[in-house]
Amino acid sequence: MESTGELAWFRGEVLRSIVRPRSFARSLASEHFGLAGVLVVVGAGIALSLTIDALVLATKGISPASFVARLIFESLLLGARLAVSAAVVASAVFLGARVARQSDFTLDQCFNAVAFASSPLLIAPLAALIAVFAPNLVVFVGIVVLLVGLRALAGLVLNLRAILPLPAAALALLLALASGWIVLGDQVSRIRMTAYAIAPELASPLSATPAEGKRYDFQEASLTVPEDWTYSVRGIAGEIAHFETASATLNVAVLRPEDLATMDSFADQIARSERLGFSAARNERSVERINGVVAVDDRADGTYEARHIALRQFAILVRTEGMALQFRFFDPPDADAAFAQAAAIAATWHFGTAP
């Protein structure tokens, strides 16, 4: 009976933190939650992981059924990471406030203020299930998940303000956001890339005038390359076309991405061989839209075996198909001019349904 009562209390407090955030925030100073906060933040991490992975698979048209064990394992790891992050933030805020004598709240209150703010994430997997069973609603699901994330942020603001003076609450909020960015940086990136996969319009168009030359068609894609670039097929695994001039090369590479990979991780994977032995003094990454398809654009300027090399790669991942344009410029007098030449060629790239 006591166990049932505790379970009912816990369920009621979690529900209250979700649907009545102001009432819950006011109770933080008087209620003792014990280990309830730990369970909530671990559960929120599990829910967040399952939601992101489900959306990644849904955008690719892949059923999560074959990945249940992996999804559960990775969600448990993220739950633990989120709990550790909450504990670090709570400890830092508690010690800082104690030193500054800003408030007399306890460490338990501080931790639960951070932990229970994540409770809205517990319902996120319900939205992801819609995307799994109705892929045509993936845009709607993406909007719902975004709203859930904003609701969690609002809860964090309310909870911190309830136990801290305004200056200390603002500092605690910044600390919580910074900690979350560091600890959950990979998940933030996955969310961002999944958003681009759901709504390509979020990416700005590639700013470049399309190059003129000869058009080449390969594997449901087309590319126009200036006449002075010599074309060849070298028979190298993963390379479907090769172009070169006296001072530059262009590889058109394909790779079957890992099912849970997002565009950024695919770009890292396919660039690995190109970057081997390369030392970059300048590294830049952006996300752009090329003829309606989102591409990860990487630019690097550095050295390879004491020689000046500039690299630019455009990587596209659509559902389960991945392709990249890999430019390499040797001893370029102006790296930015070389990058502009690569962009002009990339601007002619049509992936999927070629015109």
C-alpha positions in Angstrom: 0.0 0.0 0.0 2.8 2.4 0.9 4.6 1.5 -2.3 1.5 2.2 -4.3 1.1 5.5 -2.5 4.7 6.5 -3.3 4.2 5.5 -6.9 1.0 7.5 -7.2 2.7 10.5 -5.6 5.6 10.2 -8.0 3.3 9.9 -11.0 1.3 12.9 -9.8 4.4 15.1 -9.3 5.8 14.3 -12.8 2.4 15.0 -14.3 2.1 18.3 -12.4 5.6 19.4 -13.5 4.5 18.9 -17.1 1.0 20.4 -17.1 1.2 22.8 -14.2 4.8 24.1 -14.3 4.2 27.3 -12.2 2.5 25.3 -9.4 5.3 22.8 -9.4 8.0 25.5 -9.4 6.4 27.1 -6.3 6.5 23.8 -4.4 10.2 23.3 -4.9 11.1 25.2 -1.8 8.8 23.1 0.4 8.6 19.7 -1.1 11.3 16.9 -0.7 11.6 14.8 -3.8 14.5 12.5 -2.9 15.5 10.2 -5.7 12.5 11.2 -7.8 14.5 13.8 -9.6 17.1 11.2 -10.6 14.5 9.0 -12.0 12.9 11.9 -14.0 16.1 13.1 -15.5 17.3 9.6 -16.4 13.9 8.9 -18.0 14.1 12.2 -19.9 17.4 11.2 -21.3 16.1 7.9 -22.4 13.1 9.5 -24.0 15.2 12.1 -25.8 17.5 9.4 -27.2 14.6 7.2 -28.4 12.9 10.2 -30.0 15.9 11.4 -31.9 16.8 7.9 -33.2 13.2 7.2 -34.2 13.0 10.5 -36.1 16.4 9.8 -37.9 15.1 6.4 -39.0 11.7 7.8 -40.0 13.3 10.4 -42.3 15.1 7.5 -44.0 12.0 5.3 -44.2 13.6 2.6 -42.0 11.6 0.7 -39.4 13.1 0.9 -35.8 12.0 -2.7 -35.2 15.5 -4.1 -36.2 17.3 -1.7 -33.8 15.4 -2.2 -30.5 18.3 -3.5 -28.5 20.7 -0.8 -29.8 18.2 2.0 -29.2 17.5 0.9 -25.7 21.3 0.6 -24.8 22.1 4.0 -26.3 19.1 5.6 -24.5 20.3 4.3 -21.2 23.7 5.8 -21.8 22.2 9.2 -22.7 19.9 9.0 -19.6 23.0 8.5 -17.4 24.8 11.4 -19.2 21.9 13.7 -18.6 21.7 12.8 -14.9 25.4 13.5 -14.5 25.0 16.9 -16.3 22.1 17.9 -14.1 24.2 16.9 -11.0 27.2 19.0 -12.1 25.0 22.0 -12.9 23.2 21.7 -9.5 26.4 21.4 -7.6 28.0 24.4 -9.3 24.9 26.6 -8.8 24.6 25.5 -5.2 28.3 26.2 -4.3 28.2 29.5 -6.2 25.1 30.7 -4.4 26.5 29.6 -1.1 29.8 31.5 -1.7 27.8 34.6 -2.8 25.3 34.1 0.0 22.5 34.6 -2.5 20.0 32.0 -1.1 19.5 29.3 1.5 18.2 26.6 -0.8 19.5 23.1 -0.6 21.5 21.0 -3.1 18.5 18.7 -3.4 16.2 21.6 -4.4 18.7 22.8 -6.9 19.1 19.3 -8.5 15.3 18.8 -8.7 14.8 22.2 -10.2 17.1 21.1 -13.1 15.9 17.5 -13.2 12.2 18.1 -13.2 12.5 20.8 -15.9 13.3 17.9 -18.3 10.0 16.1 -17.5 8.3 17.3 -20.8 10.8 15.2 -22.7 9.1 12.1 -21.3 6.3 12.5 -23.7 8.4 13.2 -26.8 8.6 9.5 -27.8 4.8 9.5 -28.3 5.3 12.1 -31.0 8.1 10.1 -32.6 5.8 7.1 -32.8 3.5 9.1 -35.1 6.5 9.6 -37.5 7.3 5.9 -37.4 3.8 4.8 -38.3 2.8 7.8 -40.5 6.0 9.1 -42.2 4.0 11.7 -44.1 3.4 13.5 -40.8 7.2 13.8 -40.0 7.1 17.6 -40.4 4.2 17.9 -37.9 6.1 15.6 -35.5 9.2 17.7 -35.8 7.2 20.8 -34.8 5.8 19.0 -31.8 9.2 17.9 -30.6 10.5 21.4 -31.0 7.6 22.7 -28.8 8.4 20.0 -26.2 12.0 21.2 -26.1 10.9 24.8 -25.7 8.5 23.8 -22.9 11.4 22.1 -21.1 13.4 25.3 -21.4 10.5 27.3 -20.0 10.2 24.8 -17.1 13.9 25.3 -16.3 13.5 29.1 -16.2 10.5 28.8 -13.9 12.1 26.3 -11.5 15.4 28.2 -11.1 13.6 31.5 -10.6 11.4 29.9 -7.9 14.4 29.1 -5.7 17.0 31.7 -6.7 17.1 35.6 -6.9 16.9 36.9 -10.4 20.7 37.5 -11.0 21.6 34.0 -9.6 18.8 32.4 -11.6 20.0 34.0 -14.8 23.6 32.8 -14.1 22.3 29.3 -13.3 20.3 29.2 -16.5 23.4 30.1 -18.6 25.4 27.4 -16.7 22.7 24.8 -17.4 22.6 25.6 -21.1 26.4 25.6 -21.4 26.6 22.3 -19.6 23.9 20.8 -21.7 25.6 22.0 -24.9 28.9 20.3 -23.8 27.4 17.1 -22.5 24.7 16.7 -25.2 26.6 18.4 -28.1 26.3 15.2 -30.2 22.6 15.0 -29.7 22.1 18.7 -30.4 23.9 18.1 -33.7 21.7 15.1 -34.5 18.6 17.2 -33.8 19.8 19.9 -36.0 20.7 17.6 -38.9 17.4 15.8 -38.5 15.6 19.1 -38.7 17.3 19.8 -42.1 16.3 16.3 -43.3 12.7 17.0 -42.4 12.6 20.6 -43.7 15.4 21.3 -46.2 14.1 24.9 -46.5 15.8 25.6 -43.2 19.2 25.6 -45.0 20.2 28.7 -47.0 20.9 28.2 -50.7 24.5 27.8 -51.8 25.7 31.2 -52.9 27.5 30.5 -56.2 27.1 31.0 -59.9 26.8 27.5 -61.6 29.8 26.5 -63.7 29.6 25.9 -67.4 31.0 22.9 -69.2 30.2 19.3 -69.9 27.4 17.5 -68.0 28.0 14.1 -66.5 25.3 11.7 -65.3 25.9 9.0 -62.7 23.8 7.0 -60.2 20.7 9.2 -60.2 22.8 12.4 -60.1 24.3 14.9 -62.5 27.1 17.3 -62.5 28.5 20.0 -64.9 32.3 20.3 -64.9 34.4 22.8 -66.9 36.0 21.4 -70.0 39.5 21.8 -68.6 38.8 19.1 -66.0 39.8 15.7 -67.3 37.3 12.9 -66.6 38.2 9.4 -65.7 36.9 6.3 -63.8 39.8 4.9 -61.7 38.0 1.8 -60.3 38.7 2.8 -56.7 36.1 1.5 -54.3 33.6 4.1 -53.4 34.6 6.5 -56.2 32.3 6.7 -59.2 34.1 9.5 -61.1 37.4 11.4 -61.0 38.2 14.8 -62.5 41.5 16.6 -62.5 43.4 19.6 -63.7 47.1 20.4 -63.4 46.5 21.8 -59.9 43.3 20.2 -58.6 41.3 17.0 -58.3 37.6 16.2 -57.8 36.4 12.9 -56.6 32.7 11.9 -56.7 32.4 9.4 -53.9 29.5 7.3 -52.7 29.0 5.5 -49.5 26.2 3.5 -47.9 25.8 5.4 -44.6 25.1 3.6 -41.3 21.3 3.5 -40.7 21.4 5.8 -37.7 23.9 8.3 -39.2 22.9 11.9 -39.7 24.3 14.2 -42.4 27.2 15.5 -40.3 28.4 12.1 -39.2 28.1 10.8 -42.8 30.2 13.8 -44.0 32.9 13.0 -41.3 32.9 9.3 -42.4 33.3 9.9 -46.1 36.0 12.5 -45.6 38.1 10.3 -43.5 40.3 9.0 -46.3 40.7 12.5 -47.8 41.9 13.9 -44.5 44.4 11.2 -43.7 47.8 12.8 -43.1 46.3 16.3 -43.7 46.9 19.0 -41.1 44.4 21.8 -41.2 45.2 25.4 -40.1 41.6 26.4 -41.0 38.5 24.3 -40.7 35.0 25.5 -41.5 31.6 23.8 -41.8 28.2 25.0 -42.9 25.0 23.5 -44.1 23.6 24.7 -47.4 20.9 23.8 -49.9 22.0 22.8 -53.4 19.2 22.5 -56.0 16.7 21.6 -53.3 18.8 19.1 -51.4 20.7 19.8 -48.2 24.5 19.4 -48.2 27.1 19.6 -45.5 29.9 21.9 -46.8 33.3 21.5 -45.3 36.3 23.8 -46.1 39.8 23.2 -44.9 43.1 24.9 -45.6 46.3 23.3 -44.5 49.2 21.1 -45.4 49.9 17.6 -46.5 53.5 16.4 -46.4 54.7 20.0 -46.2 52.7 21.0 -49.2 49.9 23.6 -49.2 46.5 21.9 -49.8 43.0 23.3 -49.7 40.1 20.9 -49.4 36.4 21.4 -49.9 33.8 18.7 -49.6 30.0 18.8 -50.2 28.2 15.8 -48.7 24.6 14.9 -49.3 22.6 12.2 -47.5 19.1 11.5 -48.7 17.3 8.7 -46.9 19.8 5.7 -47.3 21.8 7.2 -50.2 25.0 9.2 -49.6 27.3 11.0 -52.1 30.0 13.6 -51.8 32.0 15.9 -54.1 35.6 16.0 -52.8 37.8 18.8 -54.1 41.6 19.0 -53.5 43.6 22.0 -54.6 47.4 21.9 -54.7 49.4 25.0 -53.7 46.5 27.4 -54.4 47.6 31.0 -54.5 44.2 32.0 -53.0 42.4 29.3 -51.0 39.1 31.3 -51.1 39.3 31.5 -54.9 39.8 27.8 -55.0 36.8 27.3 -52.7 34.7 29.5 -55.0 35.6 27.4 -58.0 34.5 24.3 -56.1 31.2 25.9 -55.2 30.6 26.9 -58.8 30.8 23.2 -59.8 28.8 22.1 -56.8 26.0 24.5 -57.8 25.4 22.4 -60.9 24.9 19.2 -58.8 21.5 17.6 -59.0 21.1 14.6 -56.6 18.1 12.4 -57.0 15.8 13.5 -59.8 18.1 15.1 -62.3 16.6 17.9 -64.5 
